[in-house]
Amino acid sequence: SLFIDIPLSSDCILNLNLYKTDLQEFKKLYREYLLHIRVNVCAHRDKDINMQLEIIEEIDPYEIIKLMIDFEKILRNITDHLQKLVLETVTPRN
């Protein structure tokens, strides 16, 4: 409703909702994997250092790189659309 008076906003909002779906799918796909690392190694840390090291050793750097690229693609789509909306709706002051 905030963008209702802005031309092209309905298309932009529709696309942003699609990217929201992409984010939800990303979360569904990677949540358990990242939570396992976070809880046991980063945030709460398992008290057993050997368990921490085992989990760290199990981290697949290629999986992490894929995860980063997937996330970046989603963020890039969102920012590209927001930039487009701003550029198309903001008029320069003279």
Summary of the structure (lengths in Angstrom):
residues: 94
radius of gyration: 19.6
end to end distance: 28.8
largest distance: 65.1
contacts: 198
relative contact order: 0.15
helix: 78%
strand: 0%
